[in-house]
Amino acid sequence: MSAYELTETLPWLRSGTDFLLGGVDRLTDDELRQPSGLPGWSRAHLVGHVARNAEALGRLAAWARTGVETPMYASPDQRNADIEESAVLPVDRLRDELASTAAELAKAFGELDDAAWRASVRSAQGRSIPTTEVPWMRVREVWLHSVDLAAGARMVDLPAGVLDALMTDVCGTLSGRDGCPAALLWPTDRAMPVRLGPDDTEPVTLTGSAADLTGWLVGRGGSAGLTARDGTGPVPVPVAPRWL
């Protein structure tokens, strides 16, 4: 299954948005000003970022629909400034913007026809991507940032399909990075492993639950719960390269 199949990603997006909104709704106003699980960011930073991300992905949807190039952000500096400005908004407005921008993005996706979904747009990193990848980008945002709220959500709360697609996606991205370890990721709760790293290097076998392995890959969990072995026996769990 491709991570970009709309029959999978759009339902994951809807459920992930509901999950994130529910997590934010359960936080008090004071708790929203407290640190998140991301270094240097409060929960308000995180919420502001997710709202601004919805707007940015909406611009890609508009690009696909109209053919008029509309980048996600004017520049990295503009993106960062928007997040900082959002983080100090009144909490009621921040909550409203999280919900309203998510609804607007869902509406924008609903307006895309087959030709628009087949169009190419460009990510914030300048990579040409099919429009069908854009909902998957949002799936990653809402589910992983639900964990980053540091309000009780864990990697194990992600749907099994999201974990599987995320593991495959991130392994594909990281495998081309310098210094990426060669590993065969074998989830104890799955039937098949996923390869990480260069093909010309003998891999260690890294074992753990799908949630623990994916958390290790995306920097939302250390090596606890994981074991690594090579042909001689147990070895230290390797360090995963930085993903994003």
C-alpha positions as CSV (number, residue, x, y, z in Angstrom):
1,M,0.0,0.0,0.0
2,S,1.4,3.4,-1.0
3,A,1.4,6.0,1.8
4,Y,-0.3,8.3,-0.6
5,E,-3.5,6.4,-1.4
6,L,-6.3,8.7,-0.7
7,T,-8.6,6.0,0.4
8,E,-6.2,5.5,3.3
9,T,-4.8,8.9,4.0
10,L,-8.0,11.0,4.0
11,P,-9.6,8.8,6.7
12,W,-6.4,8.9,8.7
13,L,-6.4,12.6,8.4
14,R,-10.0,12.9,9.7
15,S,-9.4,10.7,12.7
16,G,-6.0,12.3,13.4
17,T,-7.5,15.8,13.3
18,D,-10.2,14.7,15.8
19,F,-7.6,13.1,18.0
20,L,-5.5,16.2,18.1
21,L,-8.4,18.5,18.7
22,G,-9.6,16.3,21.5
23,G,-6.2,16.4,23.1
24,V,-6.0,20.2,22.9
25,D,-9.6,20.6,24.2
26,R,-8.7,18.6,27.3
27,L,-5.9,21.0,28.2
28,T,-6.6,24.0,30.3
29,D,-5.5,27.5,29.1
30,D,-2.6,27.4,31.6
31,E,-1.5,24.0,30.4
32,L,-1.5,25.3,26.8
33,R,1.2,27.7,27.8
34,Q,3.4,25.0,29.3
35,P,6.2,23.2,27.5
36,S,5.4,20.7,24.8
37,G,7.5,17.6,24.0
38,L,9.4,19.6,21.4
39,P,12.5,21.4,22.7
40,G,12.0,25.2,22.9
41,W,8.3,25.0,22.1
42,S,5.3,25.5,24.4
43,R,2.1,23.7,23.6
44,A,0.9,27.0,22.2
45,H,3.8,27.0,19.7
46,L,2.8,23.5,18.7
47,V,-0.9,24.4,18.2
48,G,0.0,27.5,16.3
49,H,2.4,25.6,14.1
50,V,-0.3,23.0,13.2
51,A,-2.8,25.8,12.4
52,R,-0.3,27.5,10.2
53,N,0.6,24.2,8.6
54,A,-3.0,23.7,7.6
55,E,-2.9,27.0,5.8
56,A,0.3,26.1,4.1
57,L,-1.0,22.8,2.8
58,G,-4.2,24.6,1.7
59,R,-2.0,26.7,-0.5
60,L,-0.7,23.6,-2.1
61,A,-4.2,22.4,-2.7
62,A,-5.0,25.7,-4.3
63,W,-1.9,25.4,-6.5
64,A,-3.1,21.9,-7.6
65,R,-6.6,23.1,-8.3
66,T,-5.8,26.3,-10.2
67,G,-2.4,25.7,-11.6
68,V,-1.2,29.0,-10.1
69,E,2.1,28.4,-8.2
70,T,1.4,29.0,-4.5
71,P,4.3,28.0,-2.2
72,M,3.7,26.7,1.3
73,Y,5.7,29.5,2.9
74,A,7.3,32.7,1.6
75,S,10.5,31.7,3.3
76,P,11.7,29.7,6.3
77,D,12.0,32.9,8.3
78,Q,8.4,33.8,7.5
79,R,7.3,30.3,8.7
80,N,9.2,30.7,11.9
81,A,7.9,34.2,12.5
82,D,4.3,33.1,11.9
83,I,4.7,30.3,14.6
84,E,6.1,32.7,17.1
85,E,3.3,35.2,16.5
86,S,0.7,32.4,16.8
87,A,2.2,31.2,20.1
88,V,1.3,34.4,21.9
89,L,-2.2,34.7,20.6
90,P,-5.1,34.6,23.1
91,V,-5.8,31.0,23.9
92,D,-9.4,31.1,22.7
93,R,-8.3,32.4,19.4
94,L,-5.5,29.8,19.1
95,R,-8.1,27.0,19.8
96,D,-10.5,28.5,17.2
97,E,-7.7,28.7,14.6
98,L,-6.6,25.2,15.1
99,A,-10.2,23.9,14.4
100,S,-11.1,26.4,11.6
101,T,-7.9,25.9,9.6
102,A,-8.3,22.2,9.8
103,A,-11.9,22.5,8.5
104,E,-10.7,24.8,5.7
105,L,-8.0,22.3,4.7
106,A,-10.6,19.5,4.6
107,K,-12.8,21.6,2.4
108,A,-9.9,22.4,0.1
109,F,-9.1,18.7,-0.3
110,G,-12.8,18.0,-1.0
111,E,-12.7,20.5,-4.0
112,L,-9.9,18.7,-5.8
113,D,-10.8,16.7,-8.9
114,D,-8.8,13.8,-10.4
115,A,-6.7,16.1,-12.5
116,A,-5.8,18.2,-9.5
117,W,-4.8,15.2,-7.5
118,R,-2.5,14.1,-10.4
119,A,-0.8,17.5,-10.5
120,S,2.7,18.2,-9.0
121,V,3.4,20.8,-6.4
122,R,6.4,21.6,-4.3
123,S,7.1,20.9,-0.6
124,A,8.6,23.5,1.8
125,Q,12.0,21.8,1.1
126,G,11.6,22.4,-2.6
127,R,10.9,18.8,-3.5
128,S,8.4,18.2,-6.4
129,I,5.7,16.0,-5.0
130,P,2.3,14.7,-6.3
131,T,-0.7,16.3,-4.8
132,T,-1.7,12.9,-3.4
133,E,1.2,13.2,-1.0
134,V,-0.2,16.4,0.6
135,P,-2.8,14.7,2.8
136,W,-0.1,12.2,4.0
137,M,2.0,15.2,5.0
138,R,-0.9,16.4,7.1
139,V,-1.5,12.9,8.6
140,R,2.0,13.0,9.9
141,E,1.5,16.4,11.4
142,V,-1.7,15.7,13.3
143,W,-0.8,12.3,14.7
144,L,2.8,13.0,15.6
145,H,2.1,16.4,17.1
146,S,-0.7,14.8,19.2
147,V,2.2,12.9,20.8
148,D,4.3,16.1,21.0
149,L,1.6,17.8,23.1
150,A,3.0,15.7,26.0
151,A,-0.5,15.4,27.3
152,G,-0.8,11.6,27.4
153,A,-0.9,10.5,23.8
154,R,1.8,8.0,22.8
155,M,3.1,6.4,19.6
156,V,1.0,3.3,20.4
157,D,-2.1,5.4,20.0
158,L,-1.5,5.9,16.3
159,P,-3.5,3.6,14.0
160,A,-1.7,0.5,12.9
161,G,-1.9,1.6,9.2
162,V,-0.4,5.0,10.0
163,L,2.5,3.4,12.0
164,D,3.2,1.0,9.1
165,A,3.1,3.7,6.4
166,L,5.2,6.0,8.6
167,M,7.8,3.3,9.2
168,T,8.1,2.6,5.5
169,D,8.1,6.3,4.5
170,V,10.7,7.4,7.1
171,C,13.0,4.4,6.3
172,G,12.9,5.4,2.7
173,T,13.8,9.0,3.5
174,L,16.6,8.2,6.0
175,S,18.2,5.4,4.0
176,G,19.8,7.9,1.7
177,R,21.3,10.0,4.4
178,D,25.0,9.9,5.2
179,G,25.7,7.8,8.3
180,C,22.4,6.0,8.3
181,P,22.8,2.6,10.0
182,A,22.0,-0.5,8.2
183,A,19.2,-2.2,10.1
184,L,16.3,-4.7,9.5
185,L,13.4,-3.3,11.6
186,W,11.3,-6.3,12.6
187,P,8.2,-5.3,14.6
188,T,7.1,-8.1,17.0
189,D,3.5,-7.3,16.1
190,R,3.9,-7.4,12.4
191,A,4.6,-10.2,9.9
192,M,7.3,-8.5,7.8
193,P,10.4,-6.4,8.4
194,V,11.4,-3.1,6.9
195,R,14.9,-2.4,5.7
196,L,16.7,0.8,6.8
197,G,20.0,2.0,5.4
198,P,22.4,1.1,2.6
199,D,21.8,-2.2,0.8
200,D,25.6,-3.0,0.6
201,T,26.0,-3.2,4.4
202,E,25.1,-6.2,6.5
203,P,22.2,-5.0,8.7
204,V,21.6,-5.5,12.4
205,T,18.2,-6.8,13.3
206,L,16.3,-4.3,15.4
207,T,13.3,-5.8,17.2
208,G,10.5,-4.1,19.1
209,S,6.8,-3.2,18.7
210,A,5.8,-1.2,15.6
211,A,5.1,1.8,17.8
212,D,8.5,1.6,19.5
213,L,10.4,1.1,16.3
214,T,8.6,4.0,14.6
215,G,9.1,6.2,17.6
216,W,12.8,5.5,17.5
217,L,12.8,6.4,13.8
218,V,11.0,9.7,14.1
219,G,12.7,10.9,17.3
220,R,9.7,10.3,19.6
221,G,11.2,7.6,21.7
222,G,14.7,6.2,22.5
223,S,15.9,2.7,22.5
224,A,13.9,1.5,25.4
225,G,11.8,-1.5,24.3
226,L,14.2,-2.2,21.4
227,T,16.8,-4.9,21.0
228,A,19.5,-5.2,18.4
229,R,21.4,-8.2,17.2
230,D,24.0,-8.9,14.5
231,G,25.5,-12.3,13.4
232,T,27.4,-12.6,16.7
233,G,24.7,-11.7,19.2
234,P,23.3,-8.7,21.0
235,V,24.7,-5.2,20.0
236,P,23.8,-1.7,21.1
237,V,20.8,-0.1,19.4
238,P,22.1,2.2,16.7
239,V,21.4,5.9,16.6
240,A,18.8,6.9,14.0
241,P,19.6,10.0,11.8
242,R,17.6,13.1,12.3
243,W,14.4,12.7,10.3
244,L,13.0,16.3,9.9
